[in-house]
Amino acid sequence: MQNVLEIPNKSHFKLNEVCSLTGVKPYVLRFWESEFDDITSEVSPSGEKIFSAKNIESIVAVKELLFTNKMNIEEAKAKMLRNAIIEPDDDDLSFDGDQDYSVRRATLEENDLVNLARAKELLKEITLYN
């Protein structure tokens, strides 16, 4: 069963606030930032890492996948990717064909999602070095 986290109504949270709210250690959070696209921080003018409420929701989701559901990093990445595809933020996404995108997406298998996540990471590496 998923615990409900009440996130204060603020636009940004400092690293120590995020760690207190989520129960995730700073070094774990830094690692997750490098692994999960949904977890990103910005740097404030004073040089501190700051996170959005959406980042906190993603951190809680990753924590649940890894610790409660006992997934490994690749499985959790695939699950987060699937959730991002099924519930896209962009309302202007359009696709050809008669089927709804979320219905077509549901036919992908877990290993397909892992392979997509790996391909995405490889594409990022290629664009960084070119």
VENQUI-V326320 format. One record per helix or strand of 3 or more residues. SS is the DSSP state (A for helix, B for strand). FROM is the first residue (numbers start at 1). LEN is the number of residues. If there is no record, write none. Layout:
SS & FROM & LEN
SS & FROM & LEN
//
This chain:
A & 15 & 8
A & 26 & 10
B & 49 & 3
A & 53 & 16
A & 73 & 14
A & 101 & 5
A & 110 & 20
//
